[in-house]
């Protein structure tokens, strides 16, 4: 049985369509990355699953029931984008309080060890840094051994080491059996964690596949080079994105072989040329840009 199901779900806020005719299933045991530009509808999709919003039309089910029913949410864990913790309670007290709502909970010491909170158990929440609060908020999503966990921007406010430590903890929970949905502005985070990626734009699902297949279907590459005349690059075919960094021109191209042939034919003086396959970030930019310009690439990838 699917843990969650969207059947042509739409959510409107007045004239604004936040979620537009979405059909989607979440199967057990998968770590899903949910991507999309700001305002694409990611948080609204999670709110529908948590019963915080109801669809304007269509159906959303959680564990076969209505997400607004408390019984349907008993096996659901979540961490919203912003979490308020009681300043005067100690970390141990907060974990014990939240864990006390579940019959089969993770022991406080075990949860603290997995999420790097051992040294913070006696600290009051008000004395924690932003990153420490975020780690605690994510840990609380797993305290009840949930079957499905929704993490909305889980590593916001963490430094690089903190993010990677939290990734390890999330992977550990996933290996233990939790199905996890992660939204993130850090595309390398989704690339590092997710087995399945769902890309949302303007409230619609425009791609739903594995990371590898999305990268392959978009088919873009990154070309890096140095040149004394970068303005001439604009006239070469197949460039979908261009930027300058570290004294290099960085171009996302639809066909790397064709681009390099045209580059050589152009007579442009260049050096230090390198070509590699697209990252998830470059694929994401290509997908959303194609969607917004009605390019058929978006329809092909989403099919």
LOVEX-744007 format. One record per residue (C-alpha): residue number from 1; residue in one letter; y, z, x. Coordinates in nm, 3 decimals. Layout:
<pt nr="NUM" rest="a" y="Y" z="Z" x="X"/>
...
END
This chain:
<pt nr="1" rest="x" y="0.000" z="0.000" x="0.000"/>
<pt nr="2" rest="x" y="0.351" z="-0.078" x="0.121"/>
<pt nr="3" rest="x" y="0.560" z="0.229" x="0.193"/>
<pt nr="4" rest="x" y="0.873" z="0.068" x="0.052"/>
<pt nr="5" rest="x" y="0.940" z="-0.242" x="-0.153"/>
<pt nr="6" rest="x" y="1.252" z="-0.437" x="-0.245"/>
<pt nr="7" rest="x" y="1.207" z="-0.691" x="-0.524"/>
<pt nr="8" rest="x" y="1.518" z="-0.910" x="-0.561"/>
<pt nr="9" rest="x" y="1.735" z="-0.602" x="-0.518"/>
<pt nr="10" rest="x" y="2.113" z="-0.641" x="-0.550"/>
<pt nr="11" rest="x" y="2.378" z="-0.373" x="-0.514"/>
<pt nr="12" rest="x" y="2.738" z="-0.437" x="-0.614"/>
<pt nr="13" rest="x" y="3.049" z="-0.227" x="-0.563"/>
<pt nr="14" rest="x" y="3.291" z="-0.384" x="-0.806"/>
<pt nr="15" rest="x" y="3.338" z="-0.742" x="-0.688"/>
<pt nr="16" rest="x" y="3.173" z="-0.672" x="-0.351"/>
<pt nr="17" rest="x" y="2.803" z="-0.759" x="-0.315"/>
<pt nr="18" rest="x" y="2.665" z="-0.524" x="-0.047"/>
<pt nr="19" rest="x" y="2.299" z="-0.622" x="-0.095"/>
<pt nr="20" rest="x" y="2.227" z="-0.966" x="-0.237"/>
<pt nr="21" rest="x" y="1.889" z="-1.050" x="-0.392"/>
<pt nr="22" rest="x" y="1.680" z="-0.889" x="-0.116"/>
<pt nr="23" rest="x" y="1.300" z="-0.895" x="-0.127"/>
<pt nr="24" rest="x" y="1.139" z="-0.697" x="0.153"/>
<pt nr="25" rest="x" y="0.831" z="-0.485" x="0.223"/>
<pt nr="26" rest="x" y="0.781" z="-0.207" x="0.479"/>
<pt nr="27" rest="x" y="0.418" z="-0.175" x="0.583"/>
<pt nr="28" rest="x" y="0.263" z="0.137" x="0.740"/>
<pt nr="29" rest="x" y="0.268" z="0.180" x="1.116"/>
<pt nr="30" rest="x" y="0.547" z="-0.062" x="1.212"/>
<pt nr="31" rest="x" y="0.865" z="0.013" x="1.408"/>
<pt nr="32" rest="x" y="1.135" z="-0.202" x="1.242"/>
<pt nr="33" rest="x" y="1.477" z="-0.289" x="1.380"/>
<pt nr="34" rest="x" y="1.744" z="-0.357" x="1.117"/>
<pt nr="35" rest="x" y="2.029" z="-0.567" x="1.256"/>
<pt nr="36" rest="x" y="2.350" z="-0.708" x="1.115"/>
<pt nr="37" rest="x" y="2.727" z="-0.719" x="1.166"/>
<pt nr="38" rest="x" y="2.945" z="-0.439" x="1.034"/>
<pt nr="39" rest="x" y="2.950" z="-0.462" x="0.655"/>
<pt nr="40" rest="x" y="2.631" z="-0.670" x="0.644"/>
<pt nr="41" rest="x" y="2.455" z="-0.426" x="0.408"/>
<pt nr="42" rest="x" y="2.230" z="-0.230" x="0.646"/>
<pt nr="43" rest="x" y="2.346" z="0.117" x="0.542"/>
<pt nr="44" rest="x" y="2.334" z="0.022" x="0.173"/>
<pt nr="45" rest="x" y="1.972" z="-0.089" x="0.214"/>
<pt nr="46" rest="x" y="1.887" z="0.252" x="0.360"/>
<pt nr="47" rest="x" y="2.086" z="0.427" x="0.084"/>
<pt nr="48" rest="x" y="1.879" z="0.243" x="-0.180"/>
<pt nr="49" rest="x" y="1.557" z="0.361" x="-0.011"/>
<pt nr="50" rest="x" y="1.682" z="0.721" x="0.000"/>
<pt nr="51" rest="x" y="1.779" z="0.721" x="-0.367"/>
<pt nr="52" rest="x" y="2.145" z="0.773" x="-0.279"/>
<pt nr="53" rest="x" y="2.229" z="0.447" x="-0.457"/>
<pt nr="54" rest="x" y="2.053" z="0.258" x="-0.732"/>
<pt nr="55" rest="x" y="2.024" z="-0.121" x="-0.739"/>
<pt nr="56" rest="x" y="2.259" z="-0.303" x="-0.974"/>
<pt nr="57" rest="x" y="1.968" z="-0.537" x="-1.045"/>
<pt nr="58" rest="x" y="1.615" z="-0.577" x="-0.914"/>
<pt nr="59" rest="x" y="1.372" z="-0.304" x="-0.812"/>
<pt nr="60" rest="x" y="1.341" z="-0.070" x="-0.513"/>
<pt nr="61" rest="x" y="1.033" z="0.151" x="-0.478"/>
<pt nr="62" rest="x" y="0.945" z="0.420" x="-0.223"/>
<pt nr="63" rest="x" y="0.579" z="0.518" x="-0.190"/>
<pt nr="64" rest="x" y="0.524" z="0.343" x="-0.522"/>
<pt nr="65" rest="x" y="0.786" z="0.547" x="-0.709"/>
<pt nr="66" rest="x" y="1.157" z="0.564" x="-0.779"/>
<pt nr="67" rest="x" y="1.348" z="0.671" x="-0.464"/>
<pt nr="68" rest="x" y="1.574" z="0.888" x="-0.685"/>
<pt nr="69" rest="x" y="1.271" z="1.100" x="-0.774"/>
<pt nr="70" rest="x" y="1.237" z="1.392" x="-0.531"/>
<pt nr="71" rest="x" y="0.857" z="1.354" x="-0.533"/>
<pt nr="72" rest="x" y="0.892" z="1.002" x="-0.393"/>
<pt nr="73" rest="x" y="1.100" z="1.133" x="-0.103"/>
<pt nr="74" rest="x" y="0.862" z="1.406" x="0.012"/>
<pt nr="75" rest="x" y="0.723" z="1.188" x="0.292"/>
<pt nr="76" rest="x" y="1.059" z="1.040" x="0.392"/>
<pt nr="77" rest="x" y="1.268" z="1.148" x="0.692"/>
<pt nr="78" rest="x" y="1.615" z="1.022" x="0.773"/>
<pt nr="79" rest="x" y="1.914" z="1.056" x="1.004"/>
<pt nr="80" rest="x" y="2.243" z="0.916" x="0.869"/>
<pt nr="81" rest="x" y="2.520" z="0.776" x="1.088"/>
<pt nr="82" rest="x" y="2.711" z="1.102" x="1.067"/>
<pt nr="83" rest="x" y="2.547" z="1.442" x="1.040"/>
<pt nr="84" rest="x" y="2.716" z="1.775" x="0.974"/>
<pt nr="85" rest="x" y="2.541" z="2.077" x="1.126"/>
<pt nr="86" rest="x" y="2.635" z="2.439" x="1.048"/>
<pt nr="87" rest="x" y="2.841" z="2.560" x="1.345"/>
<pt nr="88" rest="x" y="2.728" z="2.923" x="1.336"/>
<pt nr="89" rest="x" y="2.352" z="2.865" x="1.309"/>
<pt nr="90" rest="x" y="2.145" z="2.838" x="1.624"/>
<pt nr="91" rest="x" y="1.941" z="2.527" x="1.694"/>
<pt nr="92" rest="x" y="1.615" z="2.716" x="1.639"/>
<pt nr="93" rest="x" y="1.741" z="2.842" x="1.302"/>
<pt nr="94" rest="x" y="1.837" z="2.493" x="1.187"/>
<pt nr="95" rest="x" y="1.496" z="2.350" x="1.281"/>
<pt nr="96" rest="x" y="1.318" z="2.642" x="1.111"/>
<pt nr="97" rest="x" y="1.532" z="2.606" x="0.798"/>
<pt nr="98" rest="x" y="1.472" z="2.233" x="0.758"/>
<pt nr="99" rest="x" y="1.105" z="2.264" x="0.856"/>
<pt nr="100" rest="x" y="1.058" z="2.537" x="0.596"/>
<pt nr="101" rest="x" y="1.090" z="2.276" x="0.321"/>
<pt nr="102" rest="x" y="0.764" z="2.107" x="0.429"/>
<pt nr="103" rest="x" y="0.406" z="2.228" x="0.389"/>
<pt nr="104" rest="x" y="0.284" z="2.050" x="0.703"/>
<pt nr="105" rest="x" y="0.570" z="2.078" x="0.950"/>
<pt nr="106" rest="x" y="0.594" z="2.026" x="1.325"/>
<pt nr="107" rest="x" y="0.622" z="2.356" x="1.512"/>
<pt nr="108" rest="x" y="0.975" z="2.426" x="1.635"/>
<pt nr="109" rest="x" y="0.869" z="2.457" x="2.000"/>
<pt nr="110" rest="x" y="0.677" z="2.127" x="1.989"/>
<pt nr="111" rest="x" y="0.964" z="1.940" x="1.825"/>
<pt nr="112" rest="x" y="1.215" z="2.084" x="2.070"/>
<pt nr="113" rest="x" y="1.000" z="1.983" x="2.365"/>
<pt nr="114" rest="x" y="0.961" z="1.624" x="2.243"/>
<pt nr="115" rest="x" y="1.334" z="1.576" x="2.182"/>
<pt nr="116" rest="x" y="1.461" z="1.764" x="2.487"/>
<pt nr="117" rest="x" y="1.600" z="2.060" x="2.295"/>
<pt nr="118" rest="x" y="1.408" z="2.342" x="2.470"/>
<pt nr="119" rest="x" y="1.711" z="2.478" x="2.653"/>
<pt nr="120" rest="x" y="1.928" z="2.460" x="2.341"/>
<pt nr="121" rest="x" y="1.721" z="2.662" x="2.093"/>
<pt nr="122" rest="x" y="1.939" z="2.974" x="2.127"/>
<pt nr="123" rest="x" y="2.267" z="2.783" x="2.124"/>
<pt nr="124" rest="x" y="2.489" z="2.773" x="1.816"/>
<pt nr="125" rest="x" y="2.531" z="2.422" x="1.678"/>
<pt nr="126" rest="x" y="2.908" z="2.452" x="1.707"/>
<pt nr="127" rest="x" y="2.878" z="2.477" x="2.085"/>
<pt nr="128" rest="x" y="2.671" z="2.159" x="2.125"/>
<pt nr="129" rest="x" y="2.810" z="1.834" x="2.262"/>
<pt nr="130" rest="x" y="2.815" z="1.525" x="2.043"/>
<pt nr="131" rest="x" y="2.507" z="1.386" x="2.216"/>
<pt nr="132" rest="x" y="2.316" z="1.714" x="2.177"/>
<pt nr="133" rest="x" y="2.399" z="1.725" x="1.807"/>
<pt nr="134" rest="x" y="2.275" z="1.370" x="1.770"/>
<pt nr="135" rest="x" y="1.942" z="1.452" x="1.937"/>
<pt nr="136" rest="x" y="1.900" z="1.749" x="1.702"/>
<pt nr="137" rest="x" y="1.984" z="1.535" x="1.398"/>
<pt nr="138" rest="x" y="1.720" z="1.277" x="1.493"/>
<pt nr="139" rest="x" y="1.462" z="1.548" x="1.567"/>
<pt nr="140" rest="x" y="1.515" z="1.696" x="1.219"/>
<pt nr="141" rest="x" y="1.414" z="1.362" x="1.064"/>
<pt nr="142" rest="x" y="1.063" z="1.413" x="1.207"/>
<pt nr="143" rest="x" y="1.011" z="1.785" x="1.145"/>
<pt nr="144" rest="x" y="0.818" z="1.730" x="0.819"/>
<pt nr="145" rest="x" y="0.571" z="1.479" x="0.968"/>
<pt nr="146" rest="x" y="0.710" z="1.198" x="0.747"/>
<pt nr="147" rest="x" y="0.526" z="0.873" x="0.686"/>
<pt nr="148" rest="x" y="0.853" z="0.676" x="0.687"/>
<pt nr="149" rest="x" y="1.168" z="0.757" x="0.887"/>
<pt nr="150" rest="x" y="1.507" z="0.589" x="0.852"/>
<pt nr="151" rest="x" y="1.734" z="0.621" x="1.156"/>
<pt nr="152" rest="x" y="2.088" z="0.489" x="1.108"/>
<pt nr="153" rest="x" y="2.251" z="0.441" x="1.452"/>
<pt nr="154" rest="x" y="2.036" z="0.719" x="1.607"/>
<pt nr="155" rest="x" y="2.177" z="0.709" x="1.962"/>
<pt nr="156" rest="x" y="2.549" z="0.697" x="1.882"/>
<pt nr="157" rest="x" y="2.736" z="0.920" x="2.128"/>
<pt nr="158" rest="x" y="2.454" z="0.941" x="2.383"/>
<pt nr="159" rest="x" y="2.481" z="0.830" x="2.745"/>
<pt nr="160" rest="x" y="2.230" z="0.586" x="2.894"/>
<pt nr="161" rest="x" y="1.986" z="0.856" x="3.004"/>
<pt nr="162" rest="x" y="2.011" z="1.031" x="2.668"/>
<pt nr="163" rest="x" y="1.945" z="0.710" x="2.480"/>
<pt nr="164" rest="x" y="1.636" z="0.630" x="2.686"/>
<pt nr="165" rest="x" y="1.501" z="0.983" x="2.642"/>
<pt nr="166" rest="x" y="1.547" z="0.952" x="2.266"/>
<pt nr="167" rest="x" y="1.374" z="0.613" x="2.270"/>
<pt nr="168" rest="x" y="1.073" z="0.778" x="2.433"/>
<pt nr="169" rest="x" y="1.067" z="1.047" x="2.163"/>
<pt nr="170" rest="x" y="1.091" z="0.787" x="1.884"/>
<pt nr="171" rest="x" y="0.808" z="0.586" x="2.042"/>
<pt nr="172" rest="x" y="0.600" z="0.905" x="2.060"/>
<pt nr="173" rest="x" y="0.652" z="0.974" x="1.690"/>
<pt nr="174" rest="x" y="0.565" z="0.614" x="1.609"/>
<pt nr="175" rest="x" y="0.243" z="0.638" x="1.811"/>
<pt nr="176" rest="x" y="0.161" z="0.954" x="1.614"/>
<pt nr="177" rest="x" y="0.169" z="0.750" x="1.293"/>
<pt nr="178" rest="x" y="0.526" z="0.739" x="1.164"/>
<pt nr="179" rest="x" y="0.670" z="0.412" x="1.035"/>
<pt nr="180" rest="x" y="1.027" z="0.395" x="1.166"/>
<pt nr="181" rest="x" y="1.327" z="0.184" x="1.063"/>
<pt nr="182" rest="x" y="1.615" z="0.182" x="1.315"/>
<pt nr="183" rest="x" y="1.962" z="0.037" x="1.276"/>
<pt nr="184" rest="x" y="2.170" z="0.009" x="1.591"/>
<pt nr="185" rest="x" y="2.476" z="-0.155" x="1.742"/>
<pt nr="186" rest="x" y="2.290" z="-0.150" x="2.074"/>
<pt nr="187" rest="x" y="2.086" z="-0.468" x="2.051"/>
<pt nr="188" rest="x" y="1.896" z="-0.381" x="2.367"/>
<pt nr="189" rest="x" y="1.783" z="-0.070" x="2.178"/>
<pt nr="190" rest="x" y="1.623" z="-0.281" x="1.907"/>
<pt nr="191" rest="x" y="1.473" z="-0.510" x="2.171"/>
<pt nr="192" rest="x" y="1.326" z="-0.206" x="2.350"/>
<pt nr="193" rest="x" y="1.189" z="-0.034" x="2.040"/>
<pt nr="194" rest="x" y="1.116" z="-0.274" x="1.756"/>
<pt nr="195" rest="x" y="0.799" z="-0.467" x="1.679"/>
<pt nr="196" rest="x" y="0.962" z="-0.633" x="1.380"/>
<pt nr="197" rest="x" y="1.329" z="-0.730" x="1.341"/>
<pt nr="198" rest="x" y="1.508" z="-0.783" x="1.010"/>
<pt nr="199" rest="x" y="1.850" z="-0.948" x="1.044"/>
<pt nr="200" rest="x" y="2.094" z="-0.900" x="0.756"/>
<pt nr="201" rest="x" y="2.422" z="-1.084" x="0.703"/>
<pt nr="202" rest="x" y="2.649" z="-1.073" x="0.397"/>
<pt nr="203" rest="x" y="2.387" z="-0.868" x="0.215"/>
<pt nr="204" rest="x" y="2.106" z="-1.119" x="0.263"/>
<pt nr="205" rest="x" y="1.803" z="-1.120" x="0.492"/>
<pt nr="206" rest="x" y="1.847" z="-1.420" x="0.722"/>
<pt nr="207" rest="x" y="1.557" z="-1.350" x="0.959"/>
<pt nr="208" rest="x" y="1.246" z="-1.130" x="0.946"/>
<pt nr="209" rest="x" y="0.996" z="-1.160" x="1.229"/>
<pt nr="210" rest="x" y="0.884" z="-1.018" x="1.562"/>
<pt nr="211" rest="x" y="1.138" z="-1.000" x="1.845"/>
<pt nr="212" rest="x" y="0.947" z="-1.268" x="2.035"/>
<pt nr="213" rest="x" y="0.934" z="-1.511" x="1.744"/>
<pt nr="214" rest="x" y="1.301" z="-1.469" x="1.657"/>
<pt nr="215" rest="x" y="1.392" z="-1.544" x="2.017"/>
<pt nr="216" rest="x" y="1.162" z="-1.847" x="2.020"/>
<pt nr="217" rest="x" y="1.283" z="-1.983" x="1.687"/>
<pt nr="218" rest="x" y="1.649" z="-1.952" x="1.773"/>
<pt nr="219" rest="x" y="1.572" z="-2.135" x="2.096"/>
<pt nr="220" rest="x" y="1.897" z="-2.060" x="2.278"/>
<pt nr="221" rest="x" y="1.928" z="-1.995" x="2.651"/>
<pt nr="222" rest="x" y="2.187" z="-1.835" x="2.874"/>
<pt nr="223" rest="x" y="2.338" z="-2.036" x="3.159"/>
<pt nr="224" rest="x" y="2.542" z="-1.867" x="3.432"/>
<pt nr="225" rest="x" y="2.743" z="-2.050" x="3.694"/>
<pt nr="226" rest="x" y="3.058" z="-2.039" x="3.903"/>
<pt nr="227" rest="x" y="3.317" z="-2.316" x="3.896"/>
<pt nr="228" rest="x" y="3.681" z="-2.363" x="3.994"/>
<pt nr="229" rest="x" y="3.745" z="-2.566" x="3.677"/>
<pt nr="230" rest="x" y="3.595" z="-2.371" x="3.382"/>
<pt nr="231" rest="x" y="3.808" z="-2.553" x="3.123"/>
<pt nr="232" rest="x" y="3.587" z="-2.862" x="3.161"/>
<pt nr="233" rest="x" y="3.284" z="-2.670" x="3.035"/>
<pt nr="234" rest="x" y="3.426" z="-2.680" x="2.683"/>
<pt nr="235" rest="x" y="3.354" z="-3.053" x="2.661"/>
<pt nr="236" rest="x" y="2.983" z="-3.020" x="2.733"/>
<pt nr="237" rest="x" y="2.741" z="-3.039" x="2.437"/>
<pt nr="238" rest="x" y="2.534" z="-2.761" x="2.285"/>
<pt nr="239" rest="x" y="2.745" z="-2.459" x="2.388"/>
<pt nr="240" rest="x" y="2.733" z="-2.198" x="2.109"/>
<pt nr="241" rest="x" y="2.902" z="-1.911" x="2.291"/>
<pt nr="242" rest="x" y="3.104" z="-1.876" x="2.610"/>
<pt nr="243" rest="x" y="3.249" z="-1.585" x="2.807"/>
<pt nr="244" rest="x" y="3.368" z="-1.499" x="3.157"/>
<pt nr="245" rest="x" y="3.241" z="-1.195" x="3.349"/>
<pt nr="246" rest="x" y="3.196" z="-1.097" x="3.714"/>
<pt nr="247" rest="x" y="3.361" z="-1.420" x="3.833"/>
<pt nr="248" rest="x" y="3.099" z="-1.624" x="3.644"/>
<pt nr="249" rest="x" y="3.097" z="-1.843" x="3.338"/>
<pt nr="250" rest="x" y="2.832" z="-1.727" x="3.092"/>
<pt nr="251" rest="x" y="2.729" z="-1.982" x="2.830"/>
<pt nr="252" rest="x" y="2.480" z="-1.963" x="2.546"/>
<pt nr="253" rest="x" y="2.338" z="-2.312" x="2.493"/>
<pt nr="254" rest="x" y="2.106" z="-2.466" x="2.236"/>
<pt nr="255" rest="x" y="1.912" z="-2.681" x="2.488"/>
<pt nr="256" rest="x" y="1.927" z="-2.566" x="2.849"/>
<pt nr="257" rest="x" y="1.766" z="-2.883" x="2.991"/>
<pt nr="258" rest="x" y="2.008" z="-3.113" x="2.808"/>
<pt nr="259" rest="x" y="2.303" z="-2.894" x="2.906"/>
<pt nr="260" rest="x" y="2.214" z="-2.898" x="3.278"/>
<pt nr="261" rest="x" y="2.168" z="-3.278" x="3.271"/>
<pt nr="262" rest="x" y="2.512" z="-3.324" x="3.116"/>
<pt nr="263" rest="x" y="2.661" z="-3.072" x="3.357"/>
<pt nr="264" rest="x" y="2.536" z="-3.275" x="3.654"/>
<pt nr="265" rest="x" y="2.652" z="-3.605" x="3.500"/>
<pt nr="266" rest="x" y="2.999" z="-3.460" x="3.437"/>
<pt nr="267" rest="x" y="3.065" z="-3.437" x="3.811"/>
<pt nr="268" rest="x" y="3.196" z="-3.083" x="3.769"/>
<pt nr="269" rest="x" y="3.187" z="-2.883" x="4.091"/>
<pt nr="270" rest="x" y="2.968" z="-2.575" x="4.029"/>
<pt nr="271" rest="x" y="2.747" z="-2.332" x="4.221"/>
<pt nr="272" rest="x" y="2.516" z="-2.032" x="4.169"/>
<pt nr="273" rest="x" y="2.357" z="-2.184" x="3.859"/>
<pt nr="274" rest="x" y="2.095" z="-1.975" x="3.678"/>
<pt nr="275" rest="x" y="1.917" z="-2.025" x="3.344"/>
<pt nr="276" rest="x" y="1.715" z="-1.775" x="3.143"/>
<pt nr="277" rest="x" y="1.586" z="-1.731" x="2.789"/>
<pt nr="278" rest="x" y="1.800" z="-1.566" x="2.526"/>
<pt nr="279" rest="x" y="1.823" z="-1.192" x="2.481"/>
<pt nr="280" rest="x" y="1.806" z="-1.045" x="2.131"/>
<pt nr="281" rest="x" y="2.185" z="-1.006" x="2.139"/>
<pt nr="282" rest="x" y="2.234" z="-1.377" x="2.208"/>
<pt nr="283" rest="x" y="1.983" z="-1.469" x="1.937"/>
<pt nr="284" rest="x" y="2.161" z="-1.236" x="1.694"/>
<pt nr="285" rest="x" y="2.497" z="-1.399" x="1.771"/>
<pt nr="286" rest="x" y="2.346" z="-1.743" x="1.724"/>
<pt nr="287" rest="x" y="2.190" z="-1.644" x="1.391"/>
<pt nr="288" rest="x" y="2.500" z="-1.490" x="1.239"/>
<pt nr="289" rest="x" y="2.731" z="-1.761" x="1.373"/>
<pt nr="290" rest="x" y="2.506" z="-2.030" x="1.226"/>
<pt nr="291" rest="x" y="2.498" z="-1.847" x="0.895"/>
<pt nr="292" rest="x" y="2.876" z="-1.820" x="0.877"/>
<pt nr="293" rest="x" y="2.925" z="-2.189" x="0.955"/>
<pt nr="294" rest="x" y="2.642" z="-2.303" x="0.723"/>
<pt nr="295" rest="x" y="2.451" z="-2.436" x="1.022"/>
<pt nr="296" rest="x" y="2.092" z="-2.532" x="0.929"/>
<pt nr="297" rest="x" y="1.963" z="-2.328" x="1.228"/>
<pt nr="298" rest="x" y="2.002" z="-2.011" x="1.019"/>
<pt nr="299" rest="x" y="1.797" z="-2.151" x="0.734"/>
<pt nr="300" rest="x" y="1.526" z="-2.271" x="0.972"/>
<pt nr="301" rest="x" y="1.499" z="-1.930" x="1.142"/>
<pt nr="302" rest="x" y="1.495" z="-1.742" x="0.812"/>
<pt nr="303" rest="x" y="1.220" z="-1.961" x="0.668"/>
END
